[in-house]
Amino acid sequence: NEIYLTDIISGISMSLRVEIPRKPFTPSASQHIKNWLNVIQQCLYWTKDQHEFLENLKEWFISQGDGLTTSDWMAFMRSEQAVAAFPENFTWVTCKGSNSFYRGFPCSLCQM
């Protein structure tokens, strides 16, 4: 199967908008999120808007310390900059399938 940037962007957008805020921000989870943000920022090619958003997200996330809530995270992800960089609607190309449980997000992670 071919790898499409659209699938990668949708997978990362879904991780930022759906997967990360599913659980409380414990110190351990926060460290994993920082690591994830570093990996996706450094290892993939981004547009200027996406790169700036990821940098701002990482700086904001670090500045929140231990007081960050999932509501805070979701509010940040609803910002104009977040929506422009990583759309709220997910588009799948190679990862499009009849059963989203086996395609979509899990497929995009495998492609990364």
N, CA, C and O of each residue as an XYZ file, in Angstrom:
448
protein
N       0.831     -1.190      0.000
C       0.000      0.000      0.000
C       0.872      1.250      0.000
O       1.952      1.277      0.590
N       0.384      2.266     -0.665
C       1.076      3.541     -0.683
C       0.821      4.287      0.623
O      -0.179      4.068      1.307
N       1.749      5.166      0.939
C       1.606      5.995      2.131
C       1.259      7.405      1.677
O       1.959      7.989      0.850
N       0.189      7.943      2.215
C      -0.259      9.290      1.880
C      -0.111     10.194      3.093
O      -0.443      9.814      4.216
N       0.397     11.402      2.845
C       0.539     12.372      3.919
C      -0.812     12.678      4.562
O      -0.881     12.965      5.757
N      -1.871     12.620      3.784
C      -3.222     12.848      4.310
C      -3.543     11.872      5.440
O      -4.134     12.261      6.448
N      -3.156     10.607      5.275
C      -3.390      9.611      6.324
C      -2.558      9.920      7.569
O      -3.037      9.778      8.694
N      -1.310     10.342      7.360
C      -0.431     10.671      8.488
C      -0.994     11.875      9.251
O      -1.082     11.850     10.479
N      -1.373     12.921      8.523
C      -1.926     14.118      9.168
C      -3.213     13.780      9.918
O      -3.414     14.246     11.040
N      -4.079     12.980      9.316
C      -5.319     12.586      9.998
C      -5.022     11.771     11.250
O      -5.676     11.950     12.277
N      -4.042     10.878     11.171
C      -3.671     10.075     12.337
C      -3.130     10.923     13.470
O      -3.486     10.716     14.630
N      -2.270     11.879     13.141
C      -1.717     12.752     14.175
C      -2.806     13.668     14.725
O      -2.880     13.892     15.934
N      -3.638     14.191     13.852
C      -4.744     15.033     14.304
C      -5.654     14.255     15.252
O      -6.092     14.780     16.276
N      -5.930     13.016     14.906
C      -6.780     12.186     15.765
C      -6.093     11.907     17.101
O      -6.750     11.892     18.142
N      -4.780     11.686     17.081
C      -4.077     11.451     18.346
C      -4.135     12.695     19.226
O      -4.306     12.590     20.440
N      -3.993     13.885     18.611
C      -4.020     15.133     19.373
C      -5.421     15.479     19.867
O      -5.572     16.008     20.968
N      -6.430     15.192     19.080
C      -7.795     15.610     19.397
C      -8.611     14.567     20.160
O      -9.515     14.917     20.918
N      -8.291     13.283     19.958
C      -9.122     12.219     20.539
C      -8.346     11.371     21.546
O      -8.796     11.179     22.675
N      -7.199     10.872     21.146
C      -6.479      9.912     21.982
C      -5.828     10.553     23.210
O      -5.988     10.050     24.322
N      -5.102     11.648     23.026
C      -4.393     12.263     24.152
C      -5.342     12.707     25.265
O      -5.059     12.431     26.431
N      -6.455     13.381     24.963
C      -7.311     13.836     26.067
C      -8.216     12.767     26.682
O      -9.071     13.087     27.508
N      -8.042     11.518     26.297
C      -8.885     10.451     26.872
C      -8.584     10.172     28.334
O      -9.463      9.751     29.086
N      -7.343     10.406     28.736
C      -6.935     10.076     30.102
C      -6.390     11.320     30.789
O      -5.962     12.262     30.122
N      -6.404     11.330     32.124
C      -5.859     12.476     32.859
C      -4.370     12.675     32.556
O      -3.664     11.736     32.190
N      -3.922     13.898     32.716
C      -2.526     14.237     32.459
C      -1.688     13.985     33.710
O      -1.419     14.906     34.482
N      -1.282     12.748     33.901
C      -0.393     12.391     34.998
C       1.037     12.765     34.600
O       1.293     13.008     33.421
N       1.974     12.819     35.553
C       3.362     13.105     35.183
C       3.910     12.118     34.147
O       4.623     12.518     33.227
N       3.585     10.848     34.292
C       4.051      9.845     33.331
C       3.446     10.085     31.952
O       4.156     10.055     30.946
N       2.141     10.323     31.904
C       1.471     10.583     30.624
C       2.019     11.853     29.988
O       2.217     11.911     28.774
N       2.262     12.866     30.805
C       2.794     14.127     30.282
C       4.156     13.932     29.637
O       4.445     14.537     28.605
N       4.986     13.102     30.230
C       6.301     12.836     29.636
C       6.151     12.124     28.295
O       6.865     12.435     27.342
N       5.236     11.182     28.220
C       4.995     10.480     26.951
C       4.478     11.446     25.882
O       4.856     11.348     24.715
N       3.623     12.365     26.284
C       3.093     13.349     25.335
C       4.213     14.256     24.841
O       4.291     14.542     23.646
N       5.083     14.712     25.741
C       6.232     15.537     25.322
C       7.089     14.779     24.322
O       7.504     15.335     23.305
N       7.351     13.515     24.609
C       8.150     12.696     23.688
C       7.459     12.562     22.333
O       8.108     12.680     21.293
N       6.148     12.317     22.337
C       5.378     12.182     21.098
C       5.436     13.477     20.294
O       5.641     13.448     19.080
N       5.256     14.613     20.967
C       5.324     15.900     20.274
C       6.700     16.121     19.657
O       6.805     16.624     18.539
N       7.752     15.749     20.376
C       9.110     15.873     19.824
C       9.285     15.012     18.587
O       9.835     15.467     17.584
N       8.826     13.781     18.650
C       8.982     12.862     17.513
C       8.225     13.373     16.295
O       8.790     13.452     15.205
N       6.962     13.720     16.467
C       6.199     14.140     15.290
C       6.696     15.475     14.748
O       6.598     15.728     13.548
N       7.223     16.321     15.608
C       7.724     17.609     15.128
C       9.035     17.439     14.365
O       9.248     18.102     13.350
N       9.901     16.572     14.834
C      11.236     16.447     14.261
C      11.338     15.436     13.128
O      12.209     15.570     12.269
N      10.493     14.453     13.105
C      10.684     13.338     12.166
C       9.781     13.382     10.939
O       9.904     12.526     10.062
N       8.896     14.338     10.857
C       8.002     14.421      9.707
C       8.105     15.811      9.088
O       8.441     16.779      9.771
N       7.818     15.902      7.807
C       7.858     17.176      7.105
C       6.516     17.876      7.278
O       5.464     17.287      7.029
N       6.559     19.124      7.701
C       5.340     19.873      7.966
C       5.309     21.165      7.179
O       6.348     21.694      6.784
N       4.101     21.670      6.955
C       3.967     23.016      6.414
C       4.404     23.988      7.507
O       4.574     23.601      8.663
N       4.582     25.238      7.134
C       4.977     26.250      8.117
C       3.929     26.348      9.230
O       4.279     26.413     10.409
N       2.640     26.359      8.855
C       1.568     26.453      9.858
C       1.575     25.267     10.819
O       1.404     25.442     12.025
N       1.771     24.075     10.292
C       1.794     22.880     11.140
C       3.000     22.900     12.071
O       2.886     22.580     13.255
N       4.152     23.277     11.533
C       5.367     23.329     12.352
C       5.207     24.355     13.480
O       5.537     24.072     14.631
N       4.703     25.544     13.145
C       4.505     26.578     14.166
C       3.491     26.133     15.215
O       3.680     26.374     16.407
N       2.424     25.490     14.774
C       1.439     25.015     15.740
C       2.057     23.993     16.689
O       1.867     24.080     17.902
N       2.799     23.021     16.145
C       3.419     22.002     17.004
C       4.390     22.636     17.990
O       4.458     22.218     19.146
N       5.140     23.636     17.549
C       6.061     24.338     18.450
C       5.276     25.065     19.539
O       5.633     24.990     20.714
N       4.218     25.761     19.159
C       3.385     26.468     20.146
C       2.703     25.499     21.106
O       2.617     25.766     22.305
N       2.224     24.388     20.586
C       1.584     23.378     21.433
C       2.573     22.838     22.456
O       2.253     22.715     23.639
N       3.770     22.520     21.996
C       4.781     21.981     22.910
C       5.139     23.004     23.991
O       5.220     22.650     25.167
N       5.354     24.257     23.611
C       5.682     25.301     24.593
C       4.532     25.506     25.576
O       4.750     25.608     26.783
N       3.308     25.565     25.052
C       2.140     25.740     25.913
C       1.998     24.557     26.865
O       1.759     24.743     28.058
N       2.143     23.346     26.343
C       2.003     22.137     27.150
C       3.001     22.143     28.305
O       2.633     21.855     29.444
N       4.243     22.465     28.023
C       5.278     22.499     29.060
C       4.955     23.576     30.095
O       5.157     23.367     31.292
N       4.457     24.724     29.640
C       4.165     25.829     30.562
C       3.005     25.517     31.512
O       2.891     26.148     32.563
N       2.148     24.561     31.164
C       0.987     24.229     31.996
C       1.362     23.468     33.259
O       0.625     23.503     34.244
N       2.490     22.786     33.240
C       2.909     22.032     34.409
C       1.917     20.948     34.794
O       1.285     20.336     33.933
N       1.786     20.716     36.093
C       0.929     19.637     36.593
C      -0.553     19.998     36.629
O      -1.387     19.136     36.907
N      -0.892     21.244     36.356
C      -2.284     21.666     36.475
C      -3.121     21.478     35.221
O      -4.286     21.876     35.199
N      -2.563     20.888     34.188
C      -3.277     20.745     32.919
C      -4.445     19.768     33.040
O      -4.315     18.684     33.608
N      -5.580     20.175     32.495
C      -6.756     19.302     32.465
C      -7.087     18.960     31.015
O      -6.599     19.601     30.084
N      -7.915     17.950     30.844
C      -8.332     17.595     29.484
C      -9.148     18.729     28.870
O      -9.112     18.923     27.654
N      -9.876     19.476     29.684
C     -10.635     20.632     29.177
C      -9.702     21.700     28.624
O      -9.974     22.294     27.580
N      -8.596     21.942     29.333
C      -7.594     22.900     28.844
C      -7.034     22.440     27.501
O      -6.908     23.225     26.562
N      -6.703     21.161     27.431
C      -6.141     20.600     26.196
C      -7.127     20.762     25.038
O      -6.753     21.203     23.951
N      -8.381     20.403     25.282
C      -9.392     20.482     24.229
C      -9.628     21.930     23.796
O      -9.849     22.191     22.613
N      -9.584     22.860     24.730
C      -9.746     24.274     24.378
C      -8.606     24.721     23.470
O      -8.831     25.439     22.496
N      -7.391     24.302     23.784
C      -6.241     24.651     22.940
C      -6.397     24.045     21.554
O      -6.073     24.683     20.552
N      -6.893     22.816     21.495
C      -7.051     22.136     20.207
C      -8.201     22.717     19.377
O      -8.294     22.440     18.181
N      -9.068     23.509     19.988
C     -10.140     24.175     19.247
C      -9.711     25.547     18.728
O     -10.474     26.221     18.037
N      -8.492     25.953     19.063
C      -8.018     27.261     18.612
C      -7.952     27.313     17.089
O      -7.861     26.287     16.415
N      -8.001     28.524     16.574
C      -7.950     28.719     15.124
C      -6.673     28.121     14.534
O      -6.698     27.502     13.470
N      -5.562     28.316     15.237
C      -4.284     27.791     14.755
C      -4.298     26.268     14.707
O      -3.781     25.677     13.759
N      -4.877     25.632     15.706
C      -4.930     24.164     15.741
C      -5.771     23.622     14.599
O      -5.382     22.662     13.933
N      -6.922     24.235     14.373
C      -7.825     23.767     13.319
C      -7.186     23.956     11.946
O      -7.347     23.110     11.067
N      -6.463     25.059     11.757
C      -5.793     25.302     10.473
C      -4.674     24.298     10.235
O      -4.478     23.847      9.107
N      -3.939     23.942     11.284
C      -2.796     23.033     11.143
C      -3.223     21.574     11.046
O      -2.716     20.825     10.212
N      -4.152     21.178     11.898
C      -4.599     19.788     11.954
C      -6.124     19.771     12.015
O      -6.702     19.908     13.093
N      -6.784     19.603     10.858
C      -8.245     19.691     10.772
C      -8.975     18.755     11.736
O      -8.480     17.694     12.117
N     -10.165     19.199     12.107
C     -10.999     18.410     13.013
C     -11.645     17.221     12.312
O     -12.017     16.245     12.963
N     -11.777     17.294     11.010
C     -12.331     16.177     10.233
C     -11.185     15.346      9.680
O     -10.235     15.885      9.112
N     -11.274     14.061      9.843
C     -10.199     13.165      9.431
C     -10.487     12.621      8.037
O     -11.594     12.166      7.752
N      -9.477     12.675      7.175
C      -9.604     12.187      5.807
C      -8.643     11.030      5.619
O      -7.453     11.155      5.907
N      -9.144      9.918      5.143
C      -8.320      8.732      4.940
C      -8.248      8.406      3.448
O      -9.253      8.478      2.741
N      -7.061      8.049      2.980
C      -6.874      7.658      1.581
C      -6.560      6.171      1.555
O      -7.442      5.357      1.278
N      -5.306      5.802      1.843
C      -4.942      4.387      1.926
C      -5.651      3.734      3.103
O      -6.025      2.563      3.036
N      -5.832      4.477      4.164
C      -6.408      3.933      5.392
C      -7.932      3.963      5.411
O      -8.548      3.709      6.446
N      -8.536      4.272      4.276
C      -9.996      4.257      4.209
C     -10.448      2.805      4.065
O      -9.894      2.057      3.259
N     -11.419      2.421      4.820
C     -11.912      1.049      4.744
C     -13.342      0.956      5.213
O     -13.893      1.915      5.753
N     -13.936     -0.183      5.009
C     -15.333     -0.357      5.399
C     -15.489     -0.513      6.905
O     -16.568     -0.261      7.440
N     -14.431     -0.923      7.596
C     -14.495     -1.097      9.036
C     -13.453     -0.192      9.678
O     -12.259     -0.491      9.639
N     -13.900      0.914     10.271
C     -12.967      1.895     10.820
C     -12.144      1.347     11.981
O     -11.103      1.914     12.314
N     -12.591      0.253     12.606
C     -11.824     -0.330     13.703
C     -10.470     -0.828     13.218
O      -9.481     -0.745     13.945
N     -10.420     -1.340     12.004
C      -9.181     -1.886     11.462
C      -8.465     -0.923     10.522
O      -7.324     -1.174     10.136
N      -9.106      0.152     10.157
C      -8.514      1.103      9.237
C      -8.372      2.444      9.957
O      -8.252      2.478     11.182
N      -8.385      3.511      9.231
C      -8.333      4.829      9.844
C      -7.149      5.008     10.764
O      -6.003      4.844     10.345
N      -7.413      5.342     12.012
C      -6.362      5.673     12.968
C      -5.335      4.553     13.152
O      -4.139      4.825     13.043
N      -5.740      3.302     13.426
C      -4.724      2.247     13.586
C      -3.845      2.094     12.340
O      -2.637      1.886     12.453
N      -4.442      2.193     11.174
C      -3.700      2.086      9.919
C      -2.679      3.219      9.805
O      -1.538      2.988      9.403
N      -3.084      4.442     10.158
C      -2.174      5.584     10.037
C      -0.990      5.445     10.983
O       0.119      5.856     10.642
N      -1.202      4.878     12.161
C      -0.088      4.654     13.088
C       0.906      3.652     12.518
O       2.117      3.820     12.660
N       0.394      2.619     11.877
C       1.282      1.633     11.247
C       2.091      2.269     10.130
O       3.245      1.897      9.916
N       1.510      3.212      9.421
C       2.225      3.874      8.337
C       3.344      4.766      8.851
O       4.362      4.943      8.182
N       3.155      5.322     10.032
C       4.199      6.176     10.599
C       5.387      5.342     10.981
O       6.380      5.873     11.479
